[in-house]
Amino acid sequence: MQIGKAADQLLPMFATEEQISKYSEEIKARKAKLFQENYLEKVKPFPGVRQLFQLIKQRNILIALASSAQTDELELYKDIAKVSDLVDCQTSSNSKDVKRSKPYPDIFLAAMKLLKNPSNDRVIVVGDTPWDAQAALAAKLKIAGVLCGGFEEKLLRESGCQWIYRDILDLTKNYDQLTEDILKK
């Protein structure tokens, strides 16, 4: 399964370097158009996302989004999830500070820079794919996995997730325990 990968990591799975060089922009534009025409209206946020973000903000913690989505797509997703007002900073696969997307650490390193480089032991990544976990580990960050992205617990653990939650609601319910665990390690 390749869900969660950006074009720079996904296209080499299906095309030669020559084909990518020649057609990548056309493929990305076509993919965006198909998604917008056929799927965007069906996109729903995971239940509880806004509540989790509100809880984090109540604890005076900054929120950075580090997404494999393109910047314009990320803006749409923030609106759909109704969290635009709660996000302190963001980076995406086409941000100038990001050379390679997940599973490489570039996106998380760029987010850390936007957060003014807090200590890694005070940061937690929440992800729902193995690529999120691999990128977080490569950036030397702790990661909590959520199963609502469709990947099995075993795969998320093998990829590096130290904590696993059923979904965002489960993570929200256990947020204070998670932060306690992070501070102990």
Buried (B, 14 or more C-beta within 10 A) or exposed (E): EEEBBBBBBBBEEEBEEEEBEEEBEEBBEEEBEEEEEEEBEEEEBBEBBBBBBBBBBEEEBBBBBBBBBBEEBBBBBBEBBEBEEBBEBBBBBBBEEBEBBBBBBBBBBBBBEBBEEEEEEEBBBBBBBBBBBBBBBBBEBBBBBBBBBEBEEEBBBEBBBBBBBEBBBBBBBBBEEBBEBBEEE
